[in-house]
Amino acid sequence: MNVEVPSTFWIGLDDTDEREHGCTTHDFNDLLNVLSESGMEIVDARLVRLWPFAPQRTRGNAALAAAVQCDDVVHLEQILQQWFESKYSSVIAKSESHSAQPTLVLVHEQLPELLYWETVREHVDLEERKRLLSSVNHRIWNTDAGCMGLIGATAAIAWHGHNDWTWECTAWRKDDGTRNVPEKSVVEMAEQFPGTILNRDPNLKRSLIAPRTPCPVLYGIRGEDQSDVIGAHNFLQNYPVEQSISHRVFRTNQATDDHLEAFHDSTVSSVQIMTGGHVEIRTDVTLLAFSQGGEINKLAQSLKEGDQIRWFGLSGTDGAYHLEKLKLLSGQRNHRRPLCSCGSRYKSKGANQKLKCPSCESTAENQWDFDVIHSDWTEPPPSYRRHLSKPLGRIGKSEC
């Protein structure tokens, strides 16, 4: 007897939330539940963060996607259309600089990975993305407000994540208002599940897993392994913590540095400490270290002309590179004249003249002694890192 193997289709969703409300992860989880209840299998649900400077980005600038296995694409399309219309029929175009443009995409095969790399590292033109999509079998659902979510939805589908990935267990809540996720519970969770990452900012002594915006997310637990994040979620739910109404584990590109290309080596030409503590470093390009940057800001303030530095950063809309990692390769400090063999220190006799020892009157070439210094890598504290930024202590999957 021949058993028909279900076909695999891909769906992506983005741009369902406004600046201060709504939640794409919540909506996508609801959609996946509807599909599962219809007998379809969900594979590789993913949460994909995108270019941090996208002009119409949402709060976390994340898009969602998953593979759906079913043997009836017409039925799948019917479910997607009914779900989308019931969810977003009231969304209309607004005059705000960012208003939701929910977009749901269905394609018959995973999109080329190039679309992901473009979207995580640079600005993407909507019309160009539409043009590229026209060559593949697809359906798009959007409202009269527009289809800006097409960019993120297609990027999430196109992400392969073969070289590096992390996991997040996202839990959602029923009520709004202040979340009940005590700091003590997060501390104990992190100790019990060391494979989880980015749980707390030890400098500020505060949890990083619970949002501070009025959205349906209760918390998001990130980690290196799927079992770690689901185990940590179960641990919290058995603690005196607000109970979730639903949860799902996503594979993610968080903490991978996918938004950054190779490091850069530069020579410092000047350093300016600006009002508020931000630091502008002039090299062949302009670098910025923000006041909240902790160790990276301290190192930036200490730099001198001629220092050799290595850095990772993202080119912002202001034309400067916003530093995410910084290292001093070599710097000269404490310049002084060399010591004479008699123990005294040479002194200068004037411009373009040899040095002279004030004790024995011997001479030497005009030169300086100095200390050579360097530093380890520095990065901002956890509270001020991007979702995409890979912590210095994290080893990527392809580096193991």
N, C-alpha and C positions, 0 to 999 in steps of 0.2 A: 504494500500500500504506500502510495506516495503521500508524504506529509508536506503541505505547502509551508515554506519558510516565510515568516512575515518580512515585509520590506521595512527598511529603516528610513525615516524622514527626520528632518531637523526643524525645530521651531525656535524662534528668538523673540524676546520682548524687551522694550526699553521705553523710557521717557513717559512713565505713567504718573510720576510724582511732581508736585510743585516744590517750591523752596522750603516750605514749612509743613507740608503734610503730604499724605499719600506714601505708597511704598511699592516699588516694583517687585521686590522679593516676595512680599505678601501676596500680591496678585498672581505672580508666576506660580507660587506654591499652590494657590487655589486652582489654577488651570491644570497643573500636573495631577492634582487630586481628581479633578473631573475626568481627565483622560484615563487615569488608572481605574477609576470606577466604571469606565466604559470598556474595560478589558484590554486596554493597550499597555504595553510595557515601557517604562521610562528608563533611559540609559544615560549615564554621564551628564546629570544635571550640573550646570556650571554657572558660577558668578564671576563675571569678568570686569575688572576695573579698566578704565580707558584714559585717554590723554588728559592729564589734570588741568590743562588750560583751555579745554574745549569751551567755546563761548556760550553754548547753551547747555552746559553740563548740569546735572542734577546734584544733589548734596554729596553723595558718595561716588557719583559718576560711574555707576555699575550697570551692566546689562546682563540679562539672563538668557540661557539657552539650554536645550536638551535634545537628545535623540529620542524619537518615538518609534517603537516597533509595532506595526499593525499590518493587516492584510487588506484594508479597504481605505484607500486615500480619500475617496469621496465622503465616507463617513467621518473621517478625520477632519476634513475641511468643514463639514457641517457643524461639528462640535466646536471648532475654533471660531467659526463665524457667530454661532449662537452665544458662545461665551463672551466674545469681544463686544458684541452689540449690547448684551445685558450689562456689561461692566462699564462701558465708556460712552454709551449713547448720549449722555448728558454733557460730555466734554465739548466745549465750544472754544473758538479762537478768542484770545484775550489780548489786551494791549500791553501787558507787562513784558519786560525784557525776557523773562522766561516763563512761559506757560506750557502746561503739559501738552505733548503731541504724541499720545500713546500709539505705538506701532507694533503690530504682531506680524511676523514673517514665517512662512513655511517654504522650505526648499526640499527637493527630492534627494539631494546629496550634500555632504558637508562642503562648505565654500572654501576656496583657496586660502591658505594661511596668510598670504600677503595682505589680505583685507584686514586681518587682525593687527599685523605689525604696523600698517599705515595708521590705524585708528588709535593705537596705544602710544604712538610716538609723534603724531603731528595732526594738524587740522585736516579734516576731510570735508570735501564739498558734497553736499547732498545730491546734487544733480549728477555728479560724476559717479557716486555710488549707485544711483538708480541705473545709470548707463551700464555699469559693470554687471549689475544684477539682471539686466534684460537678456543676457545670453544663457541664463539657466532657467530651469523649470521652477516657477515660484508663484506664491500668492502673497499679497500684502493686504492687511487690514489696518486702516487708520481712520481718524475722525476728520471732520471739516477743519479742525485746528491745524492740520498739517501732518507730516510724516517724518519729522526730525528723528524720531526714535529708530528709523530704519538704519541709521549709521551704527548705533550701538548694537542693535539686534543682530545685524549681519556680522559684526565683529565678534560677538560672543559665539555665534555659530562657527566662525572661521578659526577660532582659537583651538589649536591642537594640544599645546601644553606638553609636548613630548619631553622637553629638556628639564623643565622644572614646574612644580605646582605645589599648592598647599590645599588644605581643606578648611571649610567653615561649616559648623553646625549653627544654623540660624533658627532661633525660637521666636515665636510671635505671641503676643498677649491679647487679652480680651478688652481690658480697660485702658483708658489713657491716664494722664497724670504722672506722678512720680513713680518710677519703677522701684520695686523692692528686690534689689540684688545687693545684699550687704557686702562691703569690702572684705570682711572676714571670710565669707564664703568663697570669694574669688581667690584669696590667698591660699586657702586650704585646697581648693580645686587645682591650682597651679602646682602645689606640692604633690598631690596625688597623681597628677597627670603631667609629668615633665615634658611630654611631647607636644603639649599645647604651647602656643607662642603669643606674645603681644597681649598678655592678659592684664598687665598693670604697668603704670608708670611709677617706678620706685622713688623717683625724685619728688613727685607730687603726692605720693602715697594714695593713689586713686586707681580705681578700676577702669579698664579701657574696653570692656566687652559690652557694656550697655550704652546705647545712644543717649543723647541729652536733648533730643528733638521729639516733638509730639507725633511719633510714627508708631505703627503697630509692632515694630521689632522689640522684643524683650531683651535679647542679647544675641551676640554672635561670637562663638568660640572658635578661634583659629588654631590650627595645628598641622603637624607634619604627616600624620596618619589619620585615616578615616576613623579607625577604632578609638583613637585618642579623643577626638572631638565629640563623638557620640557618647563615649564613656564619661567625659567631663560634663556633658549635658545631663545625663542620668544622675550623676553625683549631685549636681546643683538642684535638680528637681526633688531629690530626697532630703534636701537641706531646707531650713526655713526661708525659702526664696519664693518669690511670686511664681505661680504655676503658669506654664505655657499652655496655649490652646492647640498648638501645632508646632512641628519642627521638621527640618529637612537638612540633610548634609549636601553641600555643594563642593565640587572641585573648583579651585580658584587660581587666579594668577597673582594673588596678593603676596607680598613679601618676596617677589621674584626679581625685581629691578627690570622687568621687561620694558618699561618706559624709557630706560636709559641705554645708550650705546656704550662704546668703550670709554675707558678713563682718558683724561687729558693731562699732559704734562705742560706746565707753564712757568714762566719767570715773572715774579712780582715786580711791577714798575712803581706802584704806589698803593697805599692803604689809607682809606678815609673812614673814620668812625663817625657815623651820622647821628643826628638827633634821634633819641629813642634807643640807641645801642646797635642799630643795624650797621654792618660793615660792608663797604664797597672796596673790592680788590681789583685793581687795574692790572691786566696782563695784556696779551694780544686780544683778549675779550674782557668784558666786565663781568665780575662775579659778585654775587650778593650772599652774605651770611646774615640771617635775620636774628634779631635780639633774643628770640625764644629758642635759638639753636643750641644752647648749652655749650658743650665742649667744642663744637664746630665753630661757634661764635667766639669763644675764648681764643682758640688757635688763630682765627682770622684776625683778631685784634692784635695779636703778638707778631704778626708777619712784618717783615722789613723789605725794603727795596733790594732786589737781587736774589731773594729767596727762591729756591726751586720747589714747586709744589706739584702734587698730583691730586686730581679731583674728579668727581662725578657731579653732574648737575643737569638741570633741565632748562632749556632756553624759554624764557617767559615772554609774555606779550610786551613787556617793557624793554625788550632788547638785551637784557642781562641774563646770565645763567644763574639760576637759583641753586645754591650748593646743597647737595644731599650727603656727600662724603668728602672729606678733606684730609690731606696728609702732607706734612712738611718733609720733603725728601732731603733737603740740605739748606742750611742757613748759616751765615757767619755772624758771630756775636763776640762782644768783649775785645774789640780791636785794640792792640797795644804794640809798642815797639819791642823788638826781640831783646833778650838778655845778652850782655857781653860775657865773655869767658871769665871776666873778673867778678861777675855777679851783679854789676850795675845794669840798668836798662838804658839802651841807646836812646838818643834824642835827635830830633831833626835839626839840621843846620840851615834849612831853608828849602825853597822849591828847587827841584831838580839837583839836589846835592846829596852826597852820601850822609849816612847817620854817623854820629860821633858819641863815643862813650864819655860821660862827664867825669869819670874816675881815672881811667887809664889813657884816655884820648885816642883809643883805637877807632877805626872807622869800619863801616859795613854798608852794603848796598841798601838803598831806600826801600824798605819793606815793612810789612806788618805781620804780627802773629795774631791769631784769632782762634776762638773755639768754633768747632763745627757741630751744629745741633740738628736734630731731626725729631720726628714724632711718629707715633702710631696713627692709624686711621681714626678719625673722629666722625661722629654723626649726631644729629639732633636727638633729644630725648624722645621716648616713644610717643608722647602726647602730640608732638609736632612733626611726626613723620607722615608721609603719604601712605595710603593703603598699599601701594605698589612697592614701596621701598623695602629692600631686603636688609634686615638687621646685620650688622657686622659679624655677629656670632653665629649667624645661620649658614649652614652648608647646603647649597642647592642640590637637587636630586641628581643632576648630571655631574656634580663634583664629588659624590660619595665614592 
